[in-house]
Amino acid sequence: MGTPPTYSRHALAEIDRLCVERYGLPSIVLMENAAIGASRLALTEFRLAPGARALIACGTGNNGGDGLAIARHLHNAGVATRIVMAGPETRLTPDAATNYRAVRAMNLSVTEGGAATCCAAVAAWRGDLLIDALLGTGLSTPVHPPLDGFIAAMNDSAAAGAPVLAVDLPSGLDCDTGEPLGVAVRATLTASFVGRKKGFGNPAAAAYTGRVVCVGIGAPRDLVDRLAEDGRD
């Protein structure tokens, strides 16, 4: 199959933009495709049978929206899902808010409230899978509170034996350099959308990504081919 293509932060943003503006693909469709691929990966790689338990830690951006959509698909597969929100509903991006309303309508378990309560829920998790959907590729500055606390709590849970699936890339890891922006999630497996991130070429990144599996989002092939390896539109 060859080596998966590599993308910079800029190229990934361009793919998202051009999918919408040039190809007429709604961003919510791209999010749904990503979530379907990631949820299938979670089910197969972690052997989640009906009745398995998964906790999804979701931020307020589109990475969190991916996590909310993944929660829907895991729930439909019989997995007992619990969602922990790292911020209020009022801060959700439009696509994340759509998925938030859907999980609420489906009566999935959602933990909200103060950062301390939510961080404690993550740190105490001892289920079958912990899913990191806090921060995405757009992050380029150090992680600030309370998200650094969420990342620390996830790493505490991972150190206690919980397997971790990172959605797109481990939260806190710089997409282009592969270095942690203060703190970063240490994942067992990373579902990297579109292709590998530029920073994954940094040998130090492997301590955070674990094994990397690329997941398509339905972007047109000519677009992803053209923007691979830091190409420009």
C-alpha positions in Angstrom: 0.0 0.0 0.0 3.0 2.3 0.3 3.8 5.0 2.9 0.8 7.1 4.0 1.0 10.7 2.9 2.0 13.4 5.3 0.3 16.7 5.9 1.2 20.0 7.7 -1.3 22.0 9.8 -1.7 24.4 6.9 -2.4 21.6 4.4 -5.0 20.0 6.6 -6.8 23.3 7.1 -6.8 23.8 3.3 -8.3 20.4 2.7 -11.1 21.2 5.1 -11.7 24.6 3.5 -11.5 23.5 -0.1 -13.8 20.5 0.6 -16.5 22.9 1.6 -15.8 25.9 -0.8 -14.7 24.1 -4.0 -16.4 20.7 -3.7 -19.5 21.6 -1.8 -19.0 19.0 0.9 -20.5 20.2 4.1 -18.1 20.1 7.0 -20.5 18.0 9.1 -20.3 15.3 6.4 -16.5 15.2 6.8 -16.9 15.0 10.5 -19.3 12.1 10.2 -17.0 10.2 7.8 -14.1 10.7 10.2 -16.2 9.5 13.1 -17.4 6.4 11.3 -13.8 5.5 10.4 -12.5 6.1 13.9 -15.3 4.2 15.6 -14.8 1.2 13.4 -11.1 1.4 14.3 -11.9 1.5 18.0 -14.2 -1.5 17.7 -11.7 -3.7 15.8 -8.4 -2.6 17.3 -9.6 -2.7 20.9 -12.0 -5.6 20.4 -15.0 -3.8 21.9 -17.9 -6.2 22.2 -21.4 -5.2 23.1 -21.4 -4.2 26.8 -17.8 -2.8 26.7 -17.3 0.6 28.3 -15.8 3.6 26.7 -15.2 7.1 28.0 -14.9 10.0 25.5 -13.3 13.2 26.7 -14.5 16.0 24.3 -13.3 19.5 23.8 -15.5 22.3 22.5 -13.9 22.5 19.0 -14.3 20.2 16.0 -12.1 17.6 17.6 -14.6 17.4 20.4 -17.3 17.2 17.7 -15.5 14.1 16.2 -15.6 12.6 19.7 -19.3 13.2 20.1 -20.0 11.6 16.8 -17.8 8.6 17.7 -19.8 8.2 20.9 -23.0 7.9 18.8 -21.5 5.2 16.6 -20.1 3.2 19.5 -23.4 3.4 21.4 -25.1 2.1 18.3 -22.7 -0.8 18.3 -23.7 -1.7 21.8 -20.8 -0.1 23.7 -21.7 1.7 26.9 -20.4 5.2 26.3 -19.8 8.0 28.7 -19.0 11.5 27.5 -17.1 14.0 29.6 -17.2 17.6 28.3 -14.2 19.9 28.8 -16.2 23.1 28.3 -19.8 24.4 28.2 -22.3 23.8 25.4 -22.2 27.6 24.6 -18.6 27.3 23.4 -19.1 24.4 20.9 -18.4 24.9 17.2 -21.6 24.5 15.0 -20.7 21.0 13.9 -19.8 19.9 17.5 -23.1 21.5 18.7 -25.0 19.4 16.2 -23.5 16.2 17.5 -24.0 17.4 21.1 -27.7 17.8 20.5 -27.8 14.3 18.9 -26.1 12.5 21.8 -28.4 14.4 24.3 -31.4 13.2 22.2 -30.1 9.7 22.3 -29.8 9.9 26.1 -26.1 9.1 26.2 -24.3 9.7 29.5 -22.8 13.2 29.5 -20.8 14.6 32.4 -20.6 18.4 32.5 -19.9 21.0 35.2 -16.7 22.2 36.7 -13.3 21.2 35.5 -12.4 19.5 38.8 -15.4 17.2 38.6 -14.8 16.3 34.9 -11.0 15.8 35.4 -11.8 13.5 38.4 -14.1 11.4 36.2 -11.4 11.0 33.6 -8.7 10.1 36.1 -10.9 7.5 37.8 -11.8 5.8 34.6 -11.2 2.1 34.5 -13.3 0.9 31.6 -12.3 -0.7 28.3 -11.3 2.4 26.3 -10.5 6.0 26.9 -10.9 8.3 23.8 -9.1 11.6 23.6 -11.1 14.1 21.6 -10.0 17.3 23.4 -7.7 19.2 21.0 -7.0 19.0 17.3 -4.4 20.0 14.7 -5.0 23.7 15.0 -3.3 23.9 18.4 0.0 25.8 18.2 0.4 27.4 21.6 0.9 25.8 25.1 -2.1 24.0 26.5 -3.8 26.2 29.1 -6.1 25.3 32.1 -8.3 23.5 32.5 -7.3 21.4 29.4 -3.9 20.7 30.8 -5.6 19.2 33.8 -7.7 17.0 31.5 -4.6 15.8 29.7 -2.9 15.0 33.0 -6.0 13.1 34.2 -6.0 11.1 30.9 -2.4 10.2 31.3 -3.0 9.2 34.9 -5.7 6.9 33.7 -3.5 5.5 31.0 -0.7 4.9 33.5 -3.2 2.8 35.5 -3.8 0.6 32.5 -6.6 2.2 30.5 -5.9 2.0 26.7 -6.2 5.4 24.9 -7.4 6.2 21.4 -6.4 9.6 20.2 -8.7 11.2 17.7 -6.7 12.7 14.8 -3.6 13.4 17.0 -2.9 13.2 20.8 -4.2 16.4 22.4 -1.4 18.8 23.2 1.0 17.5 20.5 2.1 20.0 17.9 0.9 18.9 14.4 4.0 20.2 12.7 6.8 19.5 15.1 5.7 16.4 17.0 6.6 18.1 20.3 4.2 18.5 23.3 2.9 22.0 23.8 3.5 21.8 27.5 1.6 18.6 28.0 0.3 16.0 25.6 -1.8 12.8 25.8 0.1 9.6 25.7 -2.1 7.4 23.5 -2.0 3.7 22.7 -3.3 4.3 19.2 -3.9 7.4 17.1 -6.6 7.6 14.4 -5.0 10.2 12.1 -7.5 11.7 9.7 -6.6 12.1 6.0 -3.0 11.0 6.6 0.0 11.2 8.9 0.7 14.6 10.5 4.1 16.2 9.7 5.1 16.1 13.3 4.8 12.3 13.4 8.1 12.2 11.6 9.8 13.3 14.8 10.9 10.1 16.6 9.9 11.7 19.9 6.3 11.8 18.8 5.9 8.1 19.0 5.8 8.2 22.8 2.6 10.2 22.5 0.9 8.7 19.4 1.5 5.1 20.0 0.6 3.2 16.8 -0.8 5.4 14.0 -3.6 4.3 11.7 -4.7 6.7 9.0 -8.5 7.2 8.6 -10.1 8.8 5.5 -12.7 11.5 5.8 -14.1 11.4 2.2 -12.1 14.3 0.9 -11.6 14.2 -2.9 -8.5 12.2 -3.9 -7.1 14.8 -6.2 -7.2 17.3 -3.3 -5.5 15.1 -0.7 -2.9 14.0 -3.3 -2.1 17.6 -4.3 -1.7 18.9 -0.7 0.3 16.0 0.6 3.9 16.7 1.8 3.3 20.4 2.4 2.0 21.1 -1.1 0.1 24.3 -1.6 -3.1 25.1 -3.5 
